[in-house]
Amino acid sequence: MINKCLKKISLRVLSFFYFSIVIYVVFFARRRQQLVDFRNEINLFPFQDKINFIQTSSIRSEADKYVFYSDFLGNIVMFIPFVFAVEWLVTKQYSNRFHILTLFLCSFSIESLQFIFNIGVFDIDDLLLNTVGGLLGLLAFNFFNFKRLKS
């Protein structure tokens, strides 16, 4: 009984820690040195910037490539634990549809708040990549949950 309670508390602490890291990364980690109005830079065309970058990657510096790939992969990786954290934070199990909607709305909220508070660009690529990361996490969660229920 105590072991089960301790496990539940530990998982909730991990969830809180995960969401704290996400909030820090998307709102505070990338402090801008110059004052720029990001509200003029909305990207509503999926992957147009990414495709342009890849097409011109031969003339890009290694630093530019690092920033590009870390941003690209970071948006995916950051949301892989999302479903686990939601499930661990609450006691009720939710449907896949609920998780997909929550993933999308959370990512949309992040992009919107970055735009509203002028701390980043509203980028449809980030929205889609975050959702892809969350879907990968959902697949992993369902796989591990299925294995646990089967044994």
N, C-alpha and C positions, 0 to 999 in steps of 0.2 A: 504493500500500500504506500509506504513512504517512498520506495523506489519509483513507483509510477508517478507520484506527486512531484518528486524531484526531477524526473525526466520531463514532465509537462512544464514545470517552471523553467528548466534549462532551455527547452525549445522556444518558449516565449521570450526569454532573454536574448537568444540568438536571433529571433525574428525582429525584436526591437533594435538590436545592434545592426542587422542588415538594413532595415529601413532608415536608420540614422546615417549609415554610410551612403546610401543612395541620395538622401536629402543633401548631405554634405557635398557629394561629388557634383550633383547637378546644379546646386545653387551657390556654393561657396568656394569650391576647390579651384575654379578657373577665374581667379581675380584678374580683371583687365587693368593694364597699366594706363591705357589712354581712355578718355571719355568718348565713347562711340554710341551713336543712336542705332541700336540693333533693330529697332522697329522698322527700319527701311529695308531690312534684309530678310524677307520671308521666302522660304523655299517651299513652294507648293507643287513642284514638279518632281515626282519620285525618281530618285537616283540619277537625275540629270548631272548634278555636280560630281557624283561618284564616277559616272561613265566618262565625263570630260577629263577627270583626273587620271583615270586609267589610260585613256587614249593619249595623254601627254606625259605619262609617267617616265618616259625615257629622258625627258629634259628636266625632270624634277630632282631636287636635291634629296639626299638620304634623310635629312631631317624632315622634309615635307612628306616623304613616304612614311616615315615613322608616325608622324602626326595623323596622317590619313588612315593608316591601318589600325593604329591604336584607337582612334575614334570609331572606326567602322566596327571592329571587334568588341570594343568596350561597350558600345550600345547593345550588342547582343548578349555578351557575358554578364553585364550588370543585371539583366532581368531574368536570367535562368533560375536563380533561387526564389523568385517572386512567389510562385505558387506554393512552394514549401513553406515560406514565411507566413503567407496568409493562412494556410492550413494549420500551422503550429500556433499561430496567434489566437485563433478562435477554436472552439471545441466542435463546431459543426462542420461536417464535410460538405463541400459545395460541388456543383456540377461543372463539367468542362465548359459549358456555355457561360456560366457565371465567371469562371476564371478568365476566359478569353475577353469577355466584356470588361471585367475589372482591369485586366492588363492594358487594354486599349485606352480606357478612360483615365487610368493613372498616368500613362505615357502622354496622352493628350493634355492632361492637366499640367504636367511638368512643362511641356512645350509652351502651353498658354501662359503659365506663370513666368517663364523665362522671358517671353515676349512682353507681357504686361509690365513687369518690373525692370525691363531693359537690361537683363543680365545674360541674355543669349538670344539666339536666332530661333524663330519658330521654323523647325525643319521637319518636313514630312518624312525624310529619310530616317531621322532619329525615331520618329513615331513608329515607322514600319519595322526598323531594326530592333527596337525595344520589344515590340510585339512578337517578332520572330524569336528573340531570346526567351521571352515568356512561354511561347509555344514549345520550345525545346525543353524548358523546365517542366511544363505540363506533361509532355511525353515521358520525361524521366520520372516525374512524380507518379504517374499512372503505372509505369513499369514497376517501380519499387513497391507501390501499394498493392499491385496485383500479385507480385511475388510474395509479399508479406501475408496477404489473405489466403494465398494458395497453400502456404506451409503451415 
